[in-house]
């Protein structure tokens, strides 16, 4: 239930933030959605997941843990998202 509510809130926030630029709305929406929805494992011993960006901020502010372990999923999803956006625009330009 938590992830469903969080997903709806993240998509809504992504839409609001992407409205900053009308020309690049789709690109900003995809990037913000990836940023907000990428999950990370909270601890290595458990299978609980939380949003990686907010977990990283929480670890820095409250636990004083400067580990980038929770950012590893973002290091994978952001470049993949940019690659797929690039591929989408190449295919769109070529075939449509």
Residue pairs with C-beta under 8 A, 6 or more apart in sequence:
6 51
7 37
10 33
10 36
10 37
10 51
11 33
13 32
13 36
14 28
14 29
14 32
14 33
14 36
15 29
17 28
17 32
18 25
18 26
18 28
18 29
18 32
19 25
20 28
21 28
27 85
30 81
30 85
31 78
31 81
31 82
34 74
34 77
34 78
34 81
35 53
35 74
35 78
36 51
36 53
37 51
38 51
38 52
38 53
38 73
38 74
38 77
39 49
39 50
39 51
39 52
39 73
40 49
40 50
40 51
40 52
40 55
40 56
40 69
40 70
40 71
40 72
40 73
40 74
41 47
41 48
41 49
41 70
42 48
42 49
42 50
42 55
42 70
44 69
52 70
52 71
52 72
52 73
52 74
53 71
53 74
55 70
56 68
56 70
56 71
59 65
59 66
59 67
59 70
60 66
